[in-house]
Amino acid sequence: MYYSNGNYEAFARARKPENVDLKEAYLIGAGLASLAAAIFMIRDGQMEGNKIHIFEELDIPGGSLDGIYDNPRGFVIRGGREMENHFECLWDLFRSVPSLEVPDASVLDEFYWLNKYDPNSSKCRATVKQGQNAQTGDKFTLSEKAIKEITRLYLTSEELLQDKTIEEVFTEDFFASNFWLYWRTMFAFESWHSALEMRRYIMRFIHHIGGLPDFTALKFTKYNQYESLVLPMMKYLKERGVEFIYGAQVQNVIVDIDSPSERKVAHKILYTLKGKQKEIALTENDLVFVTNGSITESSSLGDHHTPAPTNDVLGGSWTLWKRIAQQHRDFGNPDKFCGDIPRSNFVSATITTLDNRIPSYVERITGRDPFSGKVTTGGIGTIKDSNWLMSWTFNRTPHFKEQPANELVGWIYGLFSDRKGNYVKKTMRECTGEEITQELLYHMGVPEKEIEDMAARSARTVPCMLPFAMAYFMPRALGDRPLTVPKGSVNLAFIGNFAETERDTVFTTEYSVRTAMEAVYRLLDIDRGVPEVWASAFDIRAILNASYRLMDKKKLKELDLPWIVRLFGRKGLEKIRGTMIYDLLRETGLV
Ligand SMILES: Cc1cc2nc3c(=O)[nH]c(=O)nc-3n(C[C@H](O)[C@H](O)[C@H](O)COP(=O)(O)OP(=O)(O)OC[C@H]3O[C@@H](n4cnc5c(N)ncnc54)[C@H](O)[C@@H]3O)c2cc1C
């Protein structure tokens, strides 16, 4: 496996790998990572679909990429996906998956047209004081000290950031900034999360810094991601004969490990199907792809009148990873990610509005008609003075194909599930859907005397407790996540957001697809480049422009920078006018 960039490799097709007809593939979990791996095996590995078998413990594919009408609760999305143009592997995948809606188009075409003609942006990124625009504008309000801290983090190598938390590398100046407000709510970072992961995010998305305050950086699918992404992949795979085995929980993958060569061969899959213990004996030609760990594992739903219960029992994905990890240190350290629920959980909720009362507040705050079918909130809006640090969003409507035309479906989440609300004197995790709606309406500016009636009659809200929602961001050291193909492994790969690949950022759909692509290309020895992570972190234009934006558009001459005088003399930057460096500084806004 090797990385590539540019059109030459992107448009080329790989030759059929040697011996692929001898191989069989077993994928554990039917989430995005497995579905993507299966498509890469068929498209790029030219493997026959009927040689691919996908085990899923649930009775539905898609994993975290969900969206369902759960009768009688109502519409449910546990999360929503912010996406961007430089999801290199993901778009490489979806260019080949036909759209279910647009004839002769791919899912990529459909997404591209949608976001081109209805581009995303937010007119109100944050509110305060019950529905007032917080007027955070495009300002990051970072002090010089805070900018230095960001720069220091950017320049520090991963080795030195092992097990460090964000609060260990930043001070109050940073935490008081709009930048941190935008950042933590947009990506779900807490101050106790991994500094290493935060650094990867800054590097990975440096080209989007200017688009963070108004979300022009983001793109969204037309519907929830189950309908827009999972269903087209499922059609592709079923048409090619891929086998799906639902209700099959894999208990362990037994690996033979040779010492001292450390050659590793998966030789048995143990699983249960409908309560019966089963096993599959493997040869070296049987490839096993494990999605280790899952942030929606053990998630639980409440309803409009019932809170979502907290389920702290480790589910199939964590126990499987633990059992595999016990066999060799190269298989990672799951406890780092699933061992501290108070620091990894959050509560989300899906709200369906039933009449026009709540939509009129949505329109007042966003300045847009939520029934127009176009971008409405344009990503989350954050309630800056909410005790739960609550954010909410209404994407383009309908968010479900079957949604009645007079209803809106929105998503709410809070970063602090253990604090009492401002209106509802309960923690978010203790609240029913109705109480979460009350808290939201209070912050939207609904008069207090109307809140209870509106929450009871104008919405149906389903709370969801996700004990491991933020497990991807738990502080970690190198080696805690297994490599996609561990050293010496002949037929065992790890895929998804708890497998390790260089430079990319977890909590993204791209990461699941990238690890899938890398694992498939390695185990099948596919001779085509995997697109490297978009290299804006090394692009001086992106770095200079990000600096300009982080400094709230200050020009170099407005800053006290004695080094400029030292470097260029009293005439300062004038001395380099007419050079490429000056032109670059001008193009990126710095002069
Ligand atoms: C709330 C939330 C917000 C998100 N926001 C974004 C975003 O803004 N942008 C973005 O790009 N991404 C976002 N993501 C991340 C993205 O959705 C996930 O990273 C991705 O969908 C994970 O896919 P996966 O296949 O790697 O893992 P999963 O979806 O977790 O799939 C694992 C599958 O394996 C199954 N399984 C587990 N154990 C076993 C077993 N032992 N036997 C059989 N089956 C098993 C599970 O049931 C599941 O179906 C978000 C996710 C959530 C939950």
The ligand as an SDF file (V2000), in Angstrom:
LIG
                    3D

 53 58  0  0  0  0  0  0  0  0999 V2000
  -23.2630   11.5580   17.2780 C   0  0  0  0  0  0  0  0  0  0  0  0
  -22.3100   11.3680   16.1370 C   0  0  0  0  0  0  0  0  0  0  0  0
  -21.8970   12.4570   15.4000 C   0  0  0  0  0  0  0  0  0  0  0  0
  -21.0040   12.2800   14.3350 C   0  0  0  0  0  0  0  0  0  0  0  0
  -20.6200   13.3620   13.6040 N   0  0  0  0  0  0  0  0  0  0  0  0
  -19.8650   13.1800   12.4980 C   0  0  0  0  0  0  0  0  0  0  0  0
  -19.5810   14.2580   11.6380 C   0  0  0  0  0  0  0  0  0  0  0  0
  -19.9790   15.3900   11.9010 O   0  0  0  0  0  0  0  0  0  0  0  0
  -18.8480   14.0200   10.5140 N   0  0  0  0  0  0  0  0  0  0  0  0
  -18.4060   12.7890   10.1910 C   0  0  0  0  0  0  0  0  0  0  0  0
  -17.7820   12.6290    9.1260 O   0  0  0  0  0  0  0  0  0  0  0  0
  -18.6150   11.7460   11.0320 N   0  0  0  0  0  0  0  0  0  0  0  0
  -19.3340   11.9110   12.1590 C   0  0  0  0  0  0  0  0  0  0  0  0
  -19.5890   10.8710   12.9890 N   0  0  0  0  0  0  0  0  0  0  0  0
  -18.7550    9.6620   12.8610 C   0  0  0  0  0  0  0  0  0  0  0  0
  -19.2260    8.6170   11.8920 C   0  0  0  0  0  0  0  0  0  0  0  0
  -20.6170    8.4990   11.8790 O   0  0  0  0  0  0  0  0  0  0  0  0
  -18.6030    7.3100   12.3520 C   0  0  0  0  0  0  0  0  0  0  0  0
  -17.2290    7.4880   12.5260 O   0  0  0  0  0  0  0  0  0  0  0  0
  -18.7880    6.1740   11.3730 C   0  0  0  0  0  0  0  0  0  0  0  0
  -20.1310    6.0750   10.9610 O   0  0  0  0  0  0  0  0  0  0  0  0
  -18.3140    4.8830   12.0310 C   0  0  0  0  0  0  0  0  0  0  0  0
  -18.4820    3.7950   11.1530 O   0  0  0  0  0  0  0  0  0  0  0  0
  -17.7400    2.4280   11.4710 P   0  0  0  0  0  0  0  0  0  0  0  0
  -18.1890    1.4460   10.4880 O   0  0  0  0  0  0  0  0  0  0  0  0
  -16.2910    2.7010   11.5560 O   0  0  0  0  0  0  0  0  0  0  0  0
  -18.2140    2.0210   12.9340 O   0  0  0  0  0  0  0  0  0  0  0  0
  -19.6950    1.7680   13.4630 P   0  0  0  0  0  0  0  0  0  0  0  0
  -20.6550    2.6200   12.7480 O   0  0  0  0  0  0  0  0  0  0  0  0
  -19.6050    1.8850   14.9340 O   0  0  0  0  0  0  0  0  0  0  0  0
  -20.0170    0.2820   13.0460 O   0  0  0  0  0  0  0  0  0  0  0  0
  -19.6760   -0.8280   13.7880 C   0  0  0  0  0  0  0  0  0  0  0  0
  -20.7040   -1.9120   13.4830 C   0  0  0  0  0  0  0  0  0  0  0  0
  -20.2530   -3.1450   14.0230 O   0  0  0  0  0  0  0  0  0  0  0  0
  -21.3250   -3.7810   14.6720 C   0  0  0  0  0  0  0  0  0  0  0  0
  -20.6900   -4.6530   15.6810 N   0  0  0  0  0  0  0  0  0  0  0  0
  -19.9860   -4.2500   16.7530 C   0  0  0  0  0  0  0  0  0  0  0  0
  -19.5020   -5.2970   17.4220 N   0  0  0  0  0  0  0  0  0  0  0  0
  -19.9040   -6.3910   16.7460 C   0  0  0  0  0  0  0  0  0  0  0  0
  -19.6820   -7.7760   16.9600 C   0  0  0  0  0  0  0  0  0  0  0  0
  -18.9620   -8.2180   17.9880 N   0  0  0  0  0  0  0  0  0  0  0  0
  -20.2150   -8.6410   16.0680 N   0  0  0  0  0  0  0  0  0  0  0  0
  -20.9450   -8.1940   15.0060 C   0  0  0  0  0  0  0  0  0  0  0  0
  -21.1870   -6.8820   14.7910 N   0  0  0  0  0  0  0  0  0  0  0  0
  -20.6610   -5.9930   15.6430 C   0  0  0  0  0  0  0  0  0  0  0  0
  -22.1470   -2.6520   15.2210 C   0  0  0  0  0  0  0  0  0  0  0  0
  -23.4750   -3.0270   15.4920 O   0  0  0  0  0  0  0  0  0  0  0  0
  -22.0480   -1.6390   14.0870 C   0  0  0  0  0  0  0  0  0  0  0  0
  -23.0550   -1.8500   13.1250 O   0  0  0  0  0  0  0  0  0  0  0  0
  -20.4970   10.9950   14.0360 C   0  0  0  0  0  0  0  0  0  0  0  0
  -20.9270    9.9030   14.7890 C   0  0  0  0  0  0  0  0  0  0  0  0
  -21.8310   10.0790   15.8040 C   0  0  0  0  0  0  0  0  0  0  0  0
  -22.2830    8.8950   16.5920 C   0  0  0  0  0  0  0  0  0  0  0  0
  1  2  1  0
  2  3  1  0
  2 52  2  0
  3  4  2  0
  4  5  1  0
  4 50  1  0
  5  6  2  0
  6  7  1  0
  6 13  1  0
  7  8  2  0
  7  9  1  0
  9 10  1  0
 10 11  2  0
 10 12  1  0
 12 13  2  0
 13 14  1  0
 14 15  1  0
 14 50  1  0
 15 16  1  0
 16 17  1  0
 16 18  1  0
 18 19  1  0
 18 20  1  0
 20 21  1  0
 20 22  1  0
 22 23  1  0
 23 24  1  0
 24 25  2  0
 24 26  1  0
 24 27  1  0
 27 28  1  0
 28 29  2  0
 28 30  1  0
 28 31  1  0
 31 32  1  0
 32 33  1  0
 33 34  1  0
 33 48  1  0
 34 35  1  0
 35 36  1  0
 35 46  1  0
 36 37  1  0
 36 45  1  0
 37 38  2  0
 38 39  1  0
 39 40  1  0
 39 45  2  0
 40 41  1  0
 40 42  2  0
 42 43  1  0
 43 44  2  0
 44 45  1  0
 46 47  1  0
 46 48  1  0
 48 49  1  0
 50 51  2  0
 51 52  1  0
 52 53  1  0
M  END
$$$$
